[in-house]
Amino acid sequence: MNLRLATRRSALALAQARAFARTLEAAHAGLAVDELHVVTSGDKTQDKPLVDIGGKGLFIKEIEEALLEEKADFAVHSIKDVPAEIAPSLVIACIPRREDPRDVLVSRSGAGLLELPTGARVGTSSLRRAVSLGAVRPDLVYAPVRGNVDTRLRRVEEGAYDAIVLAYAGMRRLGIADRATEVLSPELSLPAIGQGALGIECRAVDERVAAILGALADAETTITVTAERAVMAAVHGNCRVPIAAYGVREGDTLWLRGLHANPDGSALRRAERRAPWPKDAAEAARLGADLGAELR
């Protein structure tokens, strides 16, 4: 049996898509996965902030169209790029085991966040990161930066920025985690909703494909990411609003933390919940919705 995988063609997108495909093939004898490379609207426009061109949903729009037009059978997304609501004819069939969800700082001098000099220019296009780090280091300059991971790292090396902030998961998947200057704790930079996790999407009517994909779902990651995404839905979150949520299992407890602020970074609010580990995704979603309502 052959399945067609739709993915962006950046180095990171291909690395995570191919890793999932190889695991899928290993789990199902006789299965072969072919690739369909898709250039998304978010990839085409690199000279403007995401908030000015429509948000993170632009990284999946054309991929979802490929699914709906049956050019592909499933897609591999960074689930932090997937809006709270997707087309009713599509479904997230699998959330595999999560990579490390934390942010990292990469600085030209090797200085950590607290050691950067006043006025240092830090590249990030994430309002969440700018607001979180700005609460700790309001004396730094947070400037937009776009492009793939290699492009952003090169901008630091060339001196355009003193440091940039990236997702640790992406660097690990690319095999360049050793280039991180500092791994930022969630207390310093609460991770993006779903950061480090993948969302495997397919057509809702393709029950056989969904079953094949679902075999690789990780129960713990599914619970935590579902709770985080429910926070996003409750606050009507998008890339125009600083928002974060991070769930982690502690024994038989789910610890869910959230952050929300106005678009200009003012009125920063934090909240958290500790609750018995949810028995299913629906219960996790209710916990996330409750936290989101408090933040809103």
Secondary structure, 3 states (H helix, E strand, C coil): CEEEEEECCCHHHHHHHHHHHHHHHHHCCCCEEEEEECCCHHHHCCCCCHHHHCCHHHHCHHHHHHHHCCCCCEEEEEHHHCCCCCCCCEEEEECCCCCCCCEEEEECCCCCHHHCCCCCEEECCCHHHHHHHHHHCCCCEEECCCCCHHHHHHHHHCCCCCEEEEEHHHHHHCCCHHHCCEEECCCCCCCCCCCCCEEEEEECCCHHHHHHHHCCCCHHHHHHHHHHHHHHHHCCCCCCCCEEEEEEEECCEEEEEEEECCCCCCCCEEEEEEEECCCCHHHHHHHHHHHHHHHC
